[in-house]
Amino acid sequence: MKILLLLLTSLFAQGPGVATLDGHKITLNADTLTTDADIAFKGLRVPKGSYKLTAATQGAQWQLVVGKLGKVNLTPPKPATGPAKLSISKVAALAAKIEVNVNGTTAAATFHLDRGGADTEW
């Protein structure tokens, strides 16, 4: 099982990106995700706080590693253009996504505010 970890700090030196969901800021700055509210990816709940991000690849499968909390599967990678980057963008009133673009390939993970209870939005 070969896993290649990419330290995003060395790849992504751009300034911060921010998604505001229901008045809560989720900030992506280089390799750090900071959220002032609990959020949930499919299969992983992330309490408010700051977390180092890395990307792991295993063949065609990419994962976003959120600190020591766990891993989130990224959408299947697809060809992209431009330099390596990490970005965050709002996709719905209470949801946003993180995109990882490395060497012309992009993958994404969507998350939403964690309102507790069953994760019915996935």
Secondary structure, DSSP 8 states (H G I E B T S, - for coil): ---EEEEHHHH-----EEEEETTEEEEEETTEEEESS-EEETTEEE-SEEEEEEEEEETTEEEEEETTTEEEE----EE--SS-EEEEEEEETTEEEEEEEETTEEEEEEEEE--SS--TT-
